[in-house]
Amino acid sequence: MKNARERMDVLAAYREVGSFRGAAAICGTTHKTVRRIVEQHQAGSVGGVVPGRKDRGHNYDDVVDVVTKKVESSKGRISAKRLLPAARTAGYEGSARNFRRLVATQKALWRKGNHRGRRPAVWTPGDTLVIDWGVLDGVHVFCAVLAWSRVRFVRFADNERADTTLGLLAECFEVLGGVPRIVLADRMGCLKAGVVANVVVPTADYLRFATHYGLRPDFCHANDPESKGIVENLVGYSKRDLMIPAQTSPANLPAANTAAAAWCAEVNTVAHSEICAVPAERLEQERPLLGVLPSLRLEIGPRPISRKVDKLSCVRFGSARYSVPVRLIGTIVLISVLDGRVQILESFTGEIVAEHRLVAPGETSIADEHYGSSRPDKPRRAPRARTAVEQQFLALGEIAEQFLVGAAAAGVNKLPTELSAILTLHAAHGHDALIAALTRAVEFGRWRADDVRSILAAVGAAPQPRPAGQALVLTLPSVPTRPLSDYAFGGEPS
């Protein structure tokens, strides 16, 4: 109850009616509250100890350890929905809602003791420009942030190709009035030629671009978005504050870029919450430290046709598929067509790595030397052992593999039991005898363990059929012959 007067009213009502529920109806409260007030009053009147609330525990106390182990093993990423079946098995009988509270509490405790402990970035004036791409409803947004001054640059495009990225990057330099020493990007496919020891190798065009503007390209580590969170925030901010309200679409990109330029001018003249300064004013201080813009913008023409080598070690061009060496799987290659021949070149060195005859759409041109061996006419699906019995049986050699495949194709029931019985015969008769028996069983299509046992019991006495050979030619002895007239009716005997 709220005050002592209300407590006295409850006690008076209880003395008058003599029941908890009657007093609760008079005072407009619950019978449990009336009972607690009366018990506390009686205990205080006789000098006893006022009873406190009993700790009844929670219905999920028995599964706390299970949840804690799962949260630790998943590094705080598992959901309560996936944990609930395991908790039910462990004896939890409460509601899913109450269980979600337990999982949320355990996740919070795990995160409290497992922070990554990242250090905040300390930016140097004129040093770093951070860039990134985002996409929303088919519209690609290019974002760049000059790290020290927090000047933001946003433009839209319908693709994320290298020529588009480098063209917008050059436009960003012109807006800034200078060139930073470093351009930090994530591992964009359009700017990445490969990765060696987790170090990104830029493409030849990007290096040519960097040399022209006098900058150094830099790339983030894999799965490390925090290193460029300064531009990740800009991507989300531009989507929420610019793209969604303006309903930007790919059909009207020039008008969208005009609106993006006006939006950048607006946000760059407002005090930034992180640096407590106006980015446009800080840019005036930073501009003398930026590199000088070249007199001419680098000509960024249409790139040669580029393709990514898929897991089949092939590239697709004109709805056809062409093979390349397997060492290029996952890399970007360039494709050129000359006199009906398709030439595939490495994007960095320009070396011709494959050459094919131009084929029709839907067809495939394969060179066996790209795979290190000739291509079989039919795929070979060899058996793979899963159990100890299968491993022991297949260890007998190629004939055992043929027996297993043939038995499976013949629909032998309880094949694992048959294999186990054959292994028992191996222990009884020896390796050589069993191999000979399996060879005969495969030859005559006998796929049961009893068939193999019968062959072994014959101990080689069974006939060995041979294929038909050449016709047998015999030289017969010559005998005298008589003319037919000697056999005429009435003729004189000779």
Disulfide bonds with the S-S distance in Angstrom:
none
